[in-house]
Amino acid sequence: MTVGLEIKDLRVRSLDVDFHEISWKLLDTSEDVLDYTFQVLRSESPSGPFDPLSVPFDDRYVFIDKQVQIAHRWRKYFYSVRVTKKSDGKTEDFGPVAHEPDPDLIAQELRRHMQLLFNEFAGRKLWALVRRTFGQRCECWDVFLKKQTRSGCRTCYDTGFVRGYMSPIEVFGQIDPSVKSEQPTNVGKQQQSNTTGRIGYYPPLKPDDLLIEAENRRWRVSSVNFTEQGRAVVHQEVNLHEVPKTDIEFYVPLRMDEALRDLWATPKRNFTNPQNLDTFEEQDIPNIISLYRPRTP
């Protein structure tokens, strides 16, 4: 633990469309809580980046977010609390949490099974980019016309907001094979590819978000359908439109922590034959029996 305090029961509650109530408790501690400050941060994505919503404050465990915007119906806010120790400046973030139902034991088990299914068997590695719906407006946005004045902007990627998308989220999911079709138009043939896909409960997707495959095939989310248990999401079915390589979405950078040469979209073990003795000899421990001592009488 970075700091001496630990937060529990971090929750977001509200029965009003104009504000959210963020509350939390502290685990029992011998530390002086006045030696620490709390700060609430907010984001559109559980992976961030998070922006400060409040100034640091002392010995307070409830915060009211009165800057809730309701113009976008599918927007979801995620909150975290940053604890800072005054003496040395060390910080630790707790969260994120969102205004959503708490999963019961059945929902938690269903989520675990769905994640296991996609991670170990039916899914491949994908990256989700959550589209921004609020924040700093791009210079291409006209505040009077309420629309972009030009297309193909590499500052907002045609979202109207600077940087366009939140930080990428690594997720395992399944995308179905797509039908290749052509539609004649006045300017030539238009080639389209649409399909469906599915992921677990995380991250929550909405229309216009992006899913990126390891082969750099990029899909725009058209619609999302949920499977719920007690109103807690356990599974997401999505309709996808493949983004043409000439569209601005292909200029959105995808920064990963691992090198491309080390990237495996599916588990590496799926590419080795367990019945092949030559493959077994190439493992890190070829003679695993030698690790065990012989039984002595």
Summary of the structure (lengths in Angstrom):
residues: 297
radius of gyration: 23.8
end to end distance: 47.7
largest distance: 89.9
contacts: 765
relative contact order: 0.12
helix: 14%
strand: 38%
